[in-house]
């Protein structure tokens, strides 16, 4: 194989020679197995397969910096390993270039590819000569290595001209015409005025010092695929179905991607409570159930099977069962010709722009490690009507001194009517809504978007929002710091908000860490988050009209740590929303501490039915909490079970009840303060009628205790004590010795100390027995009144003062029966005489 010779540095002619060399290599490739040994084959193919990544400090950093490397990734170690050398074969020295073979990181020593050999030689020479900055030399070397890709300067790009748009586009078109590859942006600032059109199989790459500067609005890049005509379904399908039949010929082949779009708006009543995905926002009208499908098998010209069953129900062949004005005539499919396997990677974008990249009808089109700065209003990375498109580790920072005209003008990272699209390790600063999951009017809903392992700071409105028309959003393992107003706003259904740090600096009445927003954000999970610095931790917000009122919520909140808030969990309804069904709220295993502001509360349930508050820890370190759990309104059937209240005098406060309610209150241990309180001055608990306060387990829980007594019990009839023979044993007559001892117990009159302190001589007289005297009377007969069950004596430690307290009590019913037995004996004695 005869190749053209190339020199150093590469001239324009030399670069053309390099391109021709690649063409010669490609021509010879088909016969290479027959003409060379396996070893030579590996040298030709593998040694030319180098994808340079940013350097690491030492060899040991490869595993942590690049946990999921691809074959051919090439990285330089800048320093010796800490224990270098182990032996004479140890290659972990400064300057060694490591390449991932597909299974291991291997040092590159000798590779039979001229340009790469020269790079390796130059690199080691410079290191040996002791360059002051290895990083600077690496930047130069990476730029030289990039000559093997297509450099935009080859097509005329220059730092000194005012517009490089044409040259960048020409480079993209050239690489696309060759079947794909890399367009390299070298070090420097390259001004552009027009957006560049990314194409399938093309990667535009550079380093952080490779800058595209655009100051006239618009996007820097767009990546736009195509979509075909709509074909109506000839048969209904629903969730899980894989066979799709069309009225006319579909022209599909195995491996094609189609968009299926329902006749039904996801905002209509036809969607039912089980599937409705909210309502329109911001002047929109409709979003239709829809999703992308991969064609697995073509059955006929009008039938095919998808690789997986459809997610959404009720894709109908007509709209005869629809009642909504926005219903389409039928469900349809469209063939997608996506822009696929394209990428923007590693370079920087600066300027006053509308956005960095707009991807529409994309498939596996990604961005990675972009470094962006936006002067004014604008978006960053937008995935619109796309499938499996992702960003990894990109950063976008807005000018902090610019004030946007509206809160949606700085949405850095967006998924719009997309599926399985999202952001991992992405950073955003000074956005208004830093990430945004939403829908395009009259397009499909957004399904399974995600924001993971990300970081936002100084978000003016909130770090992120999920709108109606979104299903199954995943927001996990992020740091949302310095939120200036709100935390996360969740309007999506079946979403997960988990393992995030959400830290705010706003404490006004409306500030929240997580809001479950507008009536169709149902069946969401909020778990294991660290939330602090808001007025509310997790809250529910009804919509402004009845179509966005909550009924069933199904929100499960567990394992969260919430501090520095006024209301940790606040769930209250619009005044016009009168829920009659259980809401399905579960608040469990959370830890709440350090309340702030007046009238702080752990959990507030206003008008909420069927909530469970269990196994939480509420700790008031600042002394401002006036209730652990606060119930008000018409809500009923709520359960408060085995929560831990530390430093909070009122565990359960019940107020402003409008009708009879039922409460289940269970505690695993006694407390010195009142369990249940009415906060209204001059109103006693007896003025409120409860549908029932019932123990969960029979004969296991007391109502009050020695150190937590009810002052009075008002009842229409007396208490009922069960007296079933089947639950008793050793039934016998009362011994005379017991009655003899009881005959020495005297009835007394007395006044209570606290009544005398309050009323003086006006304190009323009471009649009864003295517990200690009963104890002495039985001791004189050699008996123990505690064995008989007449007396109780309790000791405890006051939680507030640390003082040891005790109290004697009697069982009045037992004493009365003893008195009646004594009288019966006297009567029998008189009758005998």
C-alpha positions in Angstrom: 0.0 0.0 0.0 1.7 3.2 -1.2 0.9 6.3 1.0 1.8 9.9 0.4 4.5 11.3 2.6 3.7 14.0 5.1 5.9 16.5 6.8 5.8 18.6 10.0 4.1 21.0 10.4 1.2 20.0 8.2 0.5 22.5 5.3 -2.8 22.6 3.5 -1.3 20.3 0.8 -0.1 17.9 3.6 -3.5 17.8 5.1 -4.9 16.9 1.7 -2.3 14.1 1.6 -3.5 12.9 5.0 -7.1 12.8 3.7 -6.0 10.8 0.6 -4.0 8.5 2.9 -7.2 7.7 4.8 -8.9 6.9 1.5 -6.1 4.6 0.5 -6.4 2.8 3.9 -10.1 2.5 3.4 -9.6 0.9 0.0 -7.1 -1.6 1.3 -9.1 -2.4 4.4 -11.4 -5.0 2.8 -8.3 -7.2 1.9 -6.3 -6.6 5.0 -7.2 -9.9 6.7 -5.9 -11.9 3.7 -2.7 -9.9 3.3 -1.4 -9.2 6.8 -1.0 -11.2 10.0 -3.3 -10.8 12.9 -0.7 -8.8 14.7 -0.3 -6.4 11.8 -4.1 -6.1 11.5 -4.2 -5.0 15.2 -1.5 -2.5 14.6 -3.1 -1.0 11.6 -6.7 -0.8 13.0 -6.2 -0.5 16.7 -3.2 1.8 16.7 -5.1 4.3 14.5 -8.1 4.2 16.8 -7.2 6.9 19.3 -9.8 9.2 21.0 -8.0 11.7 23.1 -9.5 12.7 26.5 -8.5 15.2 29.1 -5.3 14.3 31.1 -5.3 12.9 34.6 -2.9 13.4 37.5 -1.8 9.8 37.9 -2.5 6.3 36.5 -4.7 5.6 39.5 -7.0 8.5 38.5 -8.0 6.8 35.2 -10.6 4.5 37.0 -12.3 7.4 38.8 -12.1 10.0 36.1 -13.3 7.6 33.3 -15.4 4.9 35.0 -17.0 3.8 31.7 -14.3 4.2 29.0 -14.8 3.3 25.4 -12.2 1.4 23.3 -9.6 3.7 21.9 -9.9 6.4 24.6 -6.4 7.8 25.1 -5.3 9.7 28.2 -2.0 11.1 29.5 -0.9 10.8 33.1 0.7 14.0 34.3 2.6 12.8 37.4 4.3 9.6 38.7 2.1 7.3 40.8 2.6 7.7 44.5 4.4 4.3 44.9 6.3 4.5 41.5 8.3 2.5 40.7 7.3 -0.9 42.0 9.7 -2.7 39.6 11.6 -2.1 36.4 8.5 -2.8 34.3 6.4 -0.2 36.1 5.1 2.2 33.4 3.1 4.5 35.8 5.5 7.4 35.3 4.7 11.0 34.4 4.0 11.5 30.7 2.9 8.0 30.0 0.0 7.9 27.5 -2.5 5.2 28.3 -5.0 3.7 25.8 -8.1 1.7 26.7 -8.1 -1.6 24.8 -11.6 -2.5 25.6 -10.7 -4.4 28.7 -7.6 -2.7 30.2 -5.7 0.6 30.2 -2.4 -0.1 28.4 0.6 2.1 28.0 1.4 3.2 24.4 5.1 2.7 23.8 5.5 2.0 20.0 2.7 2.3 17.5 3.3 1.9 13.8 1.4 4.9 12.6 3.6 7.8 11.6 1.7 10.8 13.0 1.0 9.0 16.3 4.7 7.9 16.6 5.7 11.5 16.1 3.2 12.7 18.7 4.5 10.2 21.2 8.2 11.1 20.5 7.5 14.9 20.7 5.5 14.4 24.0 8.2 12.3 25.7 11.0 14.7 24.5 9.2 17.7 25.9 8.6 16.0 29.2 12.3 14.9 29.4 13.4 18.5 28.7 11.5 19.6 31.7 8.8 21.8 30.3 7.4 24.1 33.1 3.8 23.4 32.1 3.0 19.9 30.9 -0.6 21.0 30.5 0.4 23.6 28.0 2.3 21.1 25.9 -0.5 18.6 26.1 -2.9 21.3 24.6 -0.4 21.8 21.7 0.0 18.0 21.3 -3.8 17.4 21.3 -4.2 20.1 18.6 -1.5 18.4 16.5 -3.2 15.1 17.1 -6.4 16.6 15.9 -4.9 17.2 12.5 -5.9 13.5 12.0 -9.5 14.7 12.2 -10.9 17.5 10.1 -9.7 20.8 11.5 -12.1 23.8 10.8 -9.0 25.8 9.9 -8.5 23.5 6.9 -11.7 24.9 5.5 -10.7 28.5 6.2 -11.7 29.2 9.8 -9.6 31.8 11.4 -9.6 33.7 14.7 -9.1 37.0 13.0 -12.2 37.0 10.9 -15.7 38.1 11.9 -17.7 35.0 10.8 -16.6 31.4 10.7 -20.0 29.9 10.2 -19.5 28.9 6.6 -16.2 27.2 7.3 -17.6 25.2 10.2 -20.6 24.1 8.1 -18.3 23.1 5.3 -16.2 21.0 7.6 -19.4 19.3 9.0 -20.7 18.6 5.5 -17.3 17.2 4.4 -17.1 14.8 7.3 -20.8 13.8 6.8 -20.0 13.1 3.1 -17.3 10.7 4.2 -19.7 8.7 6.3 -19.0 10.5 9.6 -16.1 11.4 11.8 -14.7 14.3 13.9 -14.7 18.0 13.1 -12.0 19.5 15.4 -12.1 23.1 16.8 -8.6 24.0 17.7 -7.5 26.4 20.5 -8.7 29.9 19.9 -11.8 32.1 19.8 -13.8 31.7 16.6 -16.6 34.1 15.9 -19.8 32.9 14.2 -23.0 34.7 13.2 -25.1 31.8 11.8 -26.1 28.5 13.3 -24.4 25.4 12.1 -26.4 22.3 11.1 -25.1 19.2 12.8 -25.5 16.0 10.8 -25.7 12.3 11.6 -22.5 10.5 12.5 -20.6 13.8 12.9 -18.9 14.8 16.2 -17.8 18.4 16.6 -15.1 18.4 19.2 -12.5 20.6 20.9 -11.0 21.5 24.2 -12.1 24.0 26.8 -9.8 26.5 25.1 -11.7 26.0 21.8 -14.3 28.8 21.9 -17.2 29.6 19.6 -18.3 33.2 20.1 -21.8 34.3 18.9 -23.4 37.6 19.8 -26.4 38.0 17.5 -29.0 35.7 19.2 -30.2 32.4 17.7 -28.7 29.0 18.3 -25.1 28.1 17.7 -26.0 24.6 16.5 -29.2 22.9 15.4 -29.6 19.2 14.8 -32.8 18.5 12.9 -34.0 15.2 11.6 -37.1 14.5 9.5 -40.5 13.0 10.1 -42.9 11.4 7.6 -46.6 11.7 6.9 -49.2 10.5 9.3 -50.8 7.1 8.8 -53.9 6.2 10.7 -54.3 3.0 12.7 -56.7 0.4 11.4 -57.0 -1.3 14.8 -57.1 -0.1 18.4 -54.1 -0.9 20.6 -53.4 -0.3 24.3 -50.7 -0.5 27.0 -48.4 -3.5 26.4 -49.4 -4.2 22.8 -46.7 -4.6 20.2 -48.6 -5.3 17.0 -49.6 -2.1 15.1 -51.8 -2.1 12.0 -52.2 0.8 9.6 -54.9 1.8 7.1 -52.4 2.3 4.3 -48.9 1.0 3.5 -46.3 2.1 6.0 -43.1 1.4 4.0 -41.2 0.5 7.2 -38.2 -1.9 7.6 -36.8 -3.5 10.7 -34.8 -1.0 12.8 -36.8 2.0 11.7 -38.1 4.4 14.4 -41.8 5.5 14.4 -43.7 8.1 16.4 -47.1 6.9 17.5 -49.5 9.7 18.5 -52.9 9.2 20.1 -56.2 10.7 19.2 -56.5 11.7 22.9 -55.2 14.8 24.6 -53.5 13.9 27.9 -55.3 16.9 29.5 -58.8 15.7 28.7 -61.3 14.0 31.1 -61.3 11.1 28.6 -57.9 10.2 30.0 -59.5 9.3 33.3 -58.0 9.7 36.8 -55.6 6.9 36.1 -53.8 8.5 33.2 -54.5 12.2 32.9 -51.3 14.2 32.9 -52.5 17.6 34.1 -53.6 20.7 32.1 -52.2 23.2 29.6 -49.9 25.9 30.9 -48.7 29.2 29.4 -51.3 29.5 26.7 -51.0 26.0 25.4 -53.9 23.8 24.4 -53.2 20.1 24.1 -50.5 17.5 24.4 -51.3 14.0 23.1 -50.3 10.7 24.4 -47.5 9.4 22.2 -44.2 7.7 22.2 -41.3 6.5 20.0 -41.1 2.9 18.9 -38.4 0.8 17.4 -39.7 -1.5 14.6 -38.7 -5.1 15.4 -40.5 -7.0 12.7 -42.5 -6.1 9.6 -45.5 -8.4 9.3 -46.9 -7.0 6.1 -47.2 -3.7 4.2 -49.8 -2.5 6.8 -48.6 -4.3 9.9 -45.5 -4.4 12.1 -44.3 -5.3 15.6 -42.5 -2.9 17.9 -39.6 -4.0 20.0 -41.5 -3.2 23.2 -45.1 -2.7 24.1 -46.6 0.7 24.0 -46.7 2.6 27.3 -49.9 4.5 27.1 -53.5 3.1 26.8 -56.2 3.6 24.3 -54.6 4.3 20.9 -57.9 4.2 18.9 -58.5 4.1 15.2 -61.1 6.8 15.5 -62.4 9.5 17.9 -65.9 8.3 18.4 -65.3 7.6 22.1 -63.7 11.0 22.7 -65.5 14.0 24.2 -62.7 16.6 24.3 -62.7 19.4 21.7 -59.0 18.9 21.1 -59.4 15.2 20.2 -57.7 14.2 16.9 -59.5 12.1 14.2 -57.5 9.0 15.0 -54.2 7.7 16.4 -51.4 7.8 13.8 -47.8 6.7 13.2 -45.1 8.6 11.5 -41.7 7.3 10.3 -38.8 9.2 11.9 -35.7 9.8 9.9 -33.7 11.1 12.8 -30.4 12.9 13.1 -28.6 10.2 15.0 -25.2 9.4 16.5 -24.1 13.1 16.3 -22.3 14.8 19.1 -21.0 18.1 20.4 -18.1 17.6 22.8 -15.5 19.4 24.8 -15.4 22.9 23.5 -16.7 26.3 24.8 -19.5 28.5 23.7 -19.8 32.2 24.6 -22.1 35.1 23.8 -25.5 36.6 23.6 -27.5 33.6 22.1 -30.9 32.0 22.2 -29.3 28.6 22.8 -26.3 26.4 22.4 -28.0 23.5 20.5 -31.6 22.7 19.5 -32.0 19.0 18.7 -35.3 18.0 17.0 -36.2 14.5 15.8 -32.9 13.3 17.2 -31.9 9.8 18.2 -28.8 9.1 20.2 -27.6 12.7 19.5 -25.6 13.8 22.5 -23.7 16.6 24.0 -20.7 16.2 26.4 -18.4 18.4 28.4 -19.5 21.6 26.8 -18.6 24.8 28.7 -21.1 27.6 28.0 -21.6 31.2 29.0 -24.7 33.1 28.0 -24.8 36.9 28.4 -28.6 37.5 28.3 -31.7 35.4 27.9 -31.6 32.0 26.2 -31.5 28.3 26.6 -28.6 25.9 26.6 -29.2 22.4 25.4 -32.7 21.5 24.1 -34.0 18.1 23.2 -37.3 18.5 21.3 -39.4 15.7 20.0 -36.4 13.4 20.3 -35.6 9.9 21.5 -32.7 8.7 23.7 -30.7 12.0 23.5 -28.5 12.9 26.4 -26.0 15.5 27.8 -23.1 14.4 30.0 -21.2 16.8 32.2 -21.8 20.1 30.3 -21.8 23.4 32.1 -23.8 26.5 31.5 -23.4 29.8 33.3 -25.5 32.9 32.8 -24.4 36.5 33.3 -25.4 37.1 36.9 -25.8 40.8 36.4 -28.4 40.5 33.6 -32.1 40.5 34.7 -34.3 38.4 32.4 -37.7 39.6 31.4 -39.5 36.5 32.6 -38.8 33.3 34.6 -38.9 31.0 31.6 -36.3 33.1 29.6 -33.3 31.2 31.2 -34.2 27.6 31.0 -30.7 26.1 30.5 -31.6 22.5 29.9 -34.9 21.4 28.3 -36.7 18.3 27.2 -39.8 19.1 25.2 -42.1 16.3 24.0 -39.2 13.9 24.2 -38.7 10.3 25.4 -35.8 8.9 27.5 -33.9 12.2 27.1 -32.1 14.0 29.9 -29.0 15.3 31.6 -26.3 13.6 33.7 -23.6 15.5 35.6 -24.8 18.7 34.1 -24.1 22.1 35.8 -26.1 25.3 35.6 -25.6 28.7 37.3 -27.9 31.7 37.5 -30.7 30.2 35.5 -34.3 31.1 36.2 -35.7 27.5 35.8 -32.4 25.8 35.2 -33.9 22.6 33.9 -37.4 22.3 32.4 -39.4 19.2 31.3 -42.4 20.3 29.3 -44.3 19.7 26.0 -44.8 21.3 22.6 -48.4 22.4 22.0 -50.3 19.8 19.9 -47.3 17.5 20.0 -46.8 14.4 22.3 -46.2 14.3 26.0 -42.8 14.0 27.5 -42.0 10.5 28.8 -39.2 9.5 31.3 -37.0 12.6 31.2 -34.2 12.8 33.8 -31.8 15.1 35.6 -29.1 13.1 37.5 -25.9 13.8 39.3 -26.2 17.5 38.4 -25.5 20.8 40.1 -27.3 24.1 40.0 -26.7 27.3 42.0 -28.3 30.7 42.3 -31.5 29.8 40.4 -33.7 32.8 40.4 -37.1 31.1 40.1 -36.3 27.4 40.8 -33.6 24.9 39.9 -36.0 22.8 37.9 -39.6 22.2 37.0 -41.7 19.4 35.5 -44.9 20.6 33.8 -48.2 18.9 33.1 -47.9 16.7 30.1 -44.9 14.9 31.6 -44.8 11.3 32.8 -42.2 9.5 34.9 -39.6 12.2 35.5 -36.5 11.1 37.4 -34.6 13.7 39.4 -31.9 12.1 41.5 -28.5 12.6 43.2 -28.3 16.3 42.4 -27.1 19.4 44.3 -29.5 22.3 44.0 -27.8 25.0 46.0 -28.5 28.7 46.8 -32.1 28.6 45.4 -33.2 32.2 45.6 -36.9 31.6 45.6 -38.3 28.1 45.2 -36.9 24.6 45.1 -38.3 21.9 42.7 -41.7 22.3 41.2 -43.2 18.9 40.2 -46.3 18.8 38.1 -45.5 15.5 36.4 -47.1 12.2 37.3 -45.3 9.0 38.6 -42.0 10.9 39.2 -39.1 10.3 41.5 -37.3 13.0 43.4 -34.7 11.3 45.4 -31.2 11.7 47.0 -31.0 15.4 46.2 -29.6 18.3 48.3 -32.0 21.2 48.0 -30.7 24.2 49.8 -32.5 27.6 49.7 -31.9 31.1 50.9 -35.6 32.2 50.8 -37.9 32.1 53.8 -40.9 34.0 52.6 -44.3 32.4 52.9 -44.3 30.8 49.5 -40.8 29.4 49.4 -40.6 25.6 49.3 -38.0 22.9 48.8 -40.3 20.5 46.8 -43.8 21.3 45.6 -46.2 18.7 44.3 -48.0 21.1 42.0 -51.5 21.2 40.5 -54.0 18.3 40.8 -52.5 15.7 38.5 -49.0 15.4 39.9 -49.9 12.0 41.4 -48.2 8.9 42.6 -44.8 10.6 43.1 -42.0 9.6 45.4 -40.0 12.2 47.3 -37.3 10.3 49.2 -33.9 10.6 50.9 -33.5 14.3 50.1 -31.7 16.9 52.2 -33.9 20.0 52.3 -33.1 23.2 54.1 -33.5 27.0 54.0 -37.1 27.3 52.9 -40.4 28.3 54.6 -41.8 24.9 53.6 -39.9 21.6 53.1 -42.3 19.6 51.0 -45.7 21.0 50.1 -48.7 20.4 47.9 -50.2 23.3 45.8 -53.7 23.0 44.4 -54.4 24.6 41.0 -56.3 27.8 40.6 -59.4 26.2 39.1 -61.3 22.9 39.7 -59.7 21.1 36.8 -56.4 21.3 38.7 -57.7 20.4 42.2 -56.2 17.4 43.9 -58.2 14.4 44.9 -56.1 11.3 45.0 -52.4 12.3 45.5 -50.5 9.1 46.3 -47.4 11.0 47.3 -44.9 9.0 49.3 -42.4 11.0 51.3 -39.8 9.0 53.2 -36.2 9.2 54.4 -35.9 12.9 53.9 -33.9 15.1 56.3 -35.5 18.6 56.5 -34.1 21.4 58.6 -34.3 25.2 59.0 -37.9 25.4 57.8 -41.2 26.6 59.3 -43.4 23.8 57.9 -41.6 20.6 57.1 -44.6 19.0 55.3 -47.6 21.2 54.4 -50.6 19.7 52.6 -53.6 22.0 52.3 -56.3 22.4 49.7 -57.9 25.3 47.8 -60.8 26.6 49.9 -63.2 25.3 47.2 -61.7 21.8 47.1 -63.7 19.5 49.3 -62.0 16.1 48.9 -64.3 13.2 49.8 -61.9 10.3 49.1 -58.6 9.3 50.7 -55.6 11.1 49.3 -53.0 8.3 49.7 -50.4 10.6 51.3 -47.6 8.7 53.2 -45.1 10.6 55.3 -42.7 8.2 57.0 -39.2 7.8 58.4 -38.3 11.4 57.9 -36.1 13.5 60.2 -37.1 17.1 60.8 -35.1 19.5 63.0 -34.3 23.1 63.8 -37.6 24.8 63.0 -37.7 28.6 62.2 -40.3 31.3 62.4 -43.6 31.5 64.4 -46.0 28.6 64.8 -43.7 26.1 63.2 -45.1 22.6 62.6 -43.7 19.3 61.5 -46.7 18.1 59.5 -49.8 20.2 58.5 -52.8 18.4 57.0 -55.6 20.8 56.1 -58.7 19.1 54.7 -56.7 16.0 53.9 -58.2 12.5 54.1 -56.5 9.2 54.5 -52.9 10.4 55.2 -50.4 8.3 57.2 -47.7 10.0 59.3 -45.5 7.4 60.8 -42.1 6.7 62.3 -40.9 10.3 61.8 -38.6 12.2 64.1 -39.5 15.8 64.9 -36.9 17.6 66.9 -37.3 21.3 67.8 -33.9 22.7 68.6 -35.0 26.3 68.6 -38.2 26.2 70.7 -40.5 27.7 68.1 -42.6 24.6 67.1 -46.1 24.6 68.4 -47.1 21.2 67.0 -45.5 18.1 65.7 -48.6 17.2 63.7 -51.4 19.7 63.0 -54.8 18.7 61.6 -57.5 21.1 60.5 -60.5 21.4 58.2 -62.6 18.6 57.1 -59.9 15.9 56.7 -60.6 12.5 58.3 -59.3 9.0 58.5 -55.7 10.2 59.2 -53.3 8.0 61.1 -50.5 9.4 63.3 -48.3 6.4 64.3 -45.2 5.9 66.4 -43.6 9.3 65.7 -40.8 10.7 67.9 -41.4 14.2 69.2 -38.3 15.8 70.8 -38.6 19.2 72.4 -42.1 19.7 71.1 -44.7 20.0 73.8 -47.7 19.3 71.6 -47.5 16.2 69.6 -50.9 16.4 67.9 -52.8 19.6 67.6 -56.3 19.6 66.2 -58.1 22.8 65.2 -60.9 24.4 63.2 -62.8 21.2 62.5 -65.8 21.7 60.4 -67.4 18.3 60.9 -66.9 15.0 62.6 -63.6 13.4 61.9 -61.8 10.1 62.7 -58.2 10.1 63.9 -55.9 7.2 64.7 -53.2 8.2 67.1 -50.6 5.7 68.3 -47.4 6.3 70.2 -44.7 3.8 71.0 -43.8 5.4 74.3 -45.3 7.8 76.9 -44.5 11.5 77.0 -44.7 14.0 79.8 -46.6 16.6 77.8 -50.2 16.4 76.4 -50.5 14.2 73.3 -53.5 16.1 71.9 -54.3 19.8 72.2 -56.7 22.4 71.1 -54.9 25.7 70.5 -57.9 28.0 70.6 -58.1 29.9 73.9 -61.1 29.1 76.0 -62.1 26.1 73.9 -61.9 22.7 75.4 -61.4 19.5 73.5 -64.8 18.3 74.6 -66.5 20.8 72.3 -65.2 18.9 69.3 -66.8 15.6 68.4 -64.5 13.0 66.9 -65.8 10.1 64.8 -63.5 7.9 66.9 -60.0 7.8 68.4 -59.3 4.1 68.3 -56.3 2.0 69.3 -54.8 -0.2 66.5 -54.3 -3.1 68.8 -56.9 -4.3 71.3 -56.2 -3.8 75.0 -52.7 -2.5 74.4 -52.7 1.3 74.7 -53.8 3.8 77.4 -55.6 7.1 76.9 -53.4 9.3 79.0 -51.1 8.3 81.9 -50.0 9.5 85.4 -48.0 12.4 84.1 -50.3 13.3 81.3 -53.9 13.4 82.6 -57.0 14.7 81.0 -58.5 17.4 83.2 -62.1 16.3 82.7 -64.0 13.8 80.6 -67.5 14.8 79.4 -69.6 11.9 78.3 -73.3 11.3 77.6 -73.1 7.9 79.4 -70.6 6.1 81.6 -67.6 4.1 80.5 -68.1 0.5 79.4 -65.8 -2.2 80.8 -65.8 -5.6 79.2 -66.5 -8.4 81.7 -66.5 -11.6 79.6 -66.1 -14.9 81.6 -64.1 -16.3 78.6 -61.2 -13.9 79.2 -60.9 -14.6 82.9 -59.6 -17.3 85.1 -59.3 -18.3 88.9 -62.8 -16.9 89.4 -63.7 -17.1 93.2 -65.5 -15.2 96.0 -63.8 -12.2 97.6 -61.9 -13.3 100.7 -63.2 -11.9 104.1 -59.6 -10.7 104.8 -59.9 -8.3 101.9 -63.3 -7.1 103.1 -61.9 -6.7 106.6 -59.1 -4.5 105.4 -61.4 -2.5 103.2 -63.7 -1.8 106.2 -60.8 0.3 107.7 -60.7 2.5 104.6 -62.5 5.8 105.3 -64.2 8.2 102.9 -62.8 11.7 103.1 -63.5 15.2 101.9 -60.7 17.3 100.4 -59.7 20.1 98.1 -57.2 20.0 95.3 -54.0 22.0 95.7 -54.0 23.6 92.3 -57.7 24.6 92.8 -56.8 26.3 96.1 -53.9 28.1 94.4 -56.2 29.3 91.7 -59.5 30.0 93.7 -58.4 30.2 97.3 -61.3 29.5 99.8 -63.7 29.3 96.8 -62.2 26.0 95.7 -64.8 23.3 95.8 -64.8 20.3 98.2 -64.5 16.8 96.7 -65.4 13.4 98.2 -63.4 10.3 97.8 -60.6 8.1 99.1 -56.9 8.7 99.7 -54.7 6.2 97.9 -52.0 6.1 100.6 -54.6 5.3 103.3 -55.9 2.4 101.3 -52.3 1.1 101.1 -51.9 1.4 104.9 -55.3 -0.2 105.7 -54.3 -3.3 103.7 -50.8 -3.4 105.1 -52.3 -3.6 108.6 -54.0 -6.8 107.5 -50.8 -8.2 106.0 -52.1 -7.6 102.5 -50.8 -5.6 99.5 -53.4 -3.5 97.8 -51.3 -3.4 94.6 -51.7 -7.2 94.3 -55.5 -6.7 94.3 -55.5 -3.9 91.7 -56.9 -1.2 93.8 -53.9 1.1 93.6 -51.4 2.4 91.0 -48.1 4.2 91.7 -46.0 5.7 88.9 -42.6 7.4 88.8 -41.0 9.3 85.9 -38.4 11.9 84.9 -39.8 15.2 83.8 -38.3 15.9 80.3 -38.4 19.6 80.7 -37.0 20.1 84.3 -35.2 16.8 84.8 -37.0 16.4 88.1 -38.1 13.0 89.3 -41.9 12.9 89.8 -44.3 10.3 91.2 -48.1 10.0 91.6 -50.5 7.7 93.5 -53.8 6.6 91.8 -56.8 4.4 92.6 -59.0 2.3 90.4 -62.5 3.7 91.3 -64.4 0.8 89.8 -62.4 -1.7 91.8 -62.9 0.3 94.9 -66.7 0.6 94.3 -67.0 -3.1 93.8 -65.1 -3.7 97.1 -67.4 -1.3 98.9 -70.5 -3.0 97.6 -69.1 -6.5 98.5 -68.5 -5.2 102.1 -72.1 -3.8 102.2 -73.5 -7.1 100.9 -71.6 -9.0 103.7 -73.0 -6.6 106.3 -76.6 -7.1 105.0 -76.2 -10.9 105.0 -74.9 -10.7 108.7 -77.9 -8.6 109.7 -80.3 -11.0 107.9 -78.7 -13.9 109.8 -79.2 -12.2 113.2 
